[in-house]
Each structure stands twice: as structure tokens, then as C-alpha cells.
Amino acid sequence: GAVVSQHPSRVICKSGTSVKIECRSLDFQATTMFWYRQFPKKSLMLMATSNEGSKATYEQGVEKDKFLINHASLTLSTLTVTSAHPEDSSFYICSANVGTSDQETQYFGPGTRLLVL
Amino acid sequence: GDSVTQMEGPVTLSEEAFLTINCTYTATGYPSLFWYVQYPGEGLQLLLKATKADDKGSNKGFEATYRKETTSFHLEKGSVQVSDSAVYFCALSDNNFNKFYFGSGTKLNVKP
């Protein structure tokens, strides 16, 4: 199946700093990628839809100035958590659709655990 | 809006026991339904899916049937193994397969 990678897998940062998380589709091109946040013992919450070459679409309640998304190429989307605070500590997961032939399935990255001190 | 509700865990079973994890959904239109599994320390993996009413998804001994009349997609396995211990997520996608909505996840612990 399709492979989606994320980097880094874990990151610890100080409060007030910014952190960038990369999501890559390794063996396919993804015009659309998705960013989720998973709280401990909770479900995944869709944060935003990342569209290659255009602005991301954010879900209600997600601060777009806080969580900057850039989808500069067909294989890379980045999520930058700006001025991170401890409450931003979470597990961030990206996903991508493979394409029209298998569009009903999303492939997920392994996730990035962010800890803000 | 669209949403998924699944039974709270954790669910603890002995090896070879029968497993059922309930999942119900609310959606407009005709969504596709999925079960994803997350093993400890790993990302989500697709376990099975069903794209229309009465379809049965199956994989690795797990099954789930898309029941439109009861808006349900319960996950079942006849005989669980220790290696099935993981968190299971029920999910639906909209008609355009662009947005996924996940249930809260059910942790399964299988004891030898």
C-alpha cells in the first residue's frame, strides 16, 4: 500500500518556540493531505485539509495563524505550530488520499508526538 | 453533522474469545465506513472498509457489515489473539471521500 512518512517522530520544545512537522507521501503524489490531532485516549480530530498550491482549509475552532500549513509540492505538506504552548502538546497525524482509483481510503503517517515544556 | 460513536473501552478478553466492538454513525448521504487499527507505538492502519449498504468488509478474521437500517458498522472477530491487542477506530468518510470522522477509539486487551 501507499506509504506516508512524518518527521520528526518526536519533538520536545520550549514554550514560545515554533515547531515544524513534515508529512511526505513516499511513493505517490498527493494533491490533498490532511492533518489530525489526537489527544490522549481520545479520537482523531481533523484540523485542516492541505491542498497543493493553495491555502489550507481549516476546521471550525482551529486557529489558522497558530497552525500554519504549507503544501508546496505534491509529496510534501508541513504543519508549523507557532509560539507553542504546553496545551499544544499532542500527537499530530497526517494522511493522504492515493488518488481516484482508491480515493475512498486514506493512508496515515505514523504521527509526531509534540511535547511543549 | 457527520459523526461516529463507538463503545468505550477498554475491552479485556481472553485469547480465543469472541469480540464485538459496537459502532454507530450519523451522516447525510451515503458515507463509506471503515475500521482502523492502531498498534502500540504505530500509526493508524486500515483494517477493513465497506462503501455501501449491506457490504461486508473483512480482513485478518475481522468482519463488519454496513447496516443502513440501524446505522451501524459493528466490528466482530470469532477468536481473538494476543496480537490483536490495539486500539480500534471506527470512521466514516463523506461522499467525496475527502473528510474522515473518527470514533473515540476502543482499546482491546487480549490476555493469554
Interface residues (C-beta under 8 A of the other chain):
Chain A: G1 T32 F34 K41 K42 S43 L44 L46 T49 I93 S95 N97 Q103 E104 T105 Q106 Y107 F108 G109 P110 G111
Chain B: S32 F34 Y36 E42 G43 L44 Q45 L46 K49 T51 F89 S93 F97 N98 K99 F100 Y101 F102 G103 S104 G105
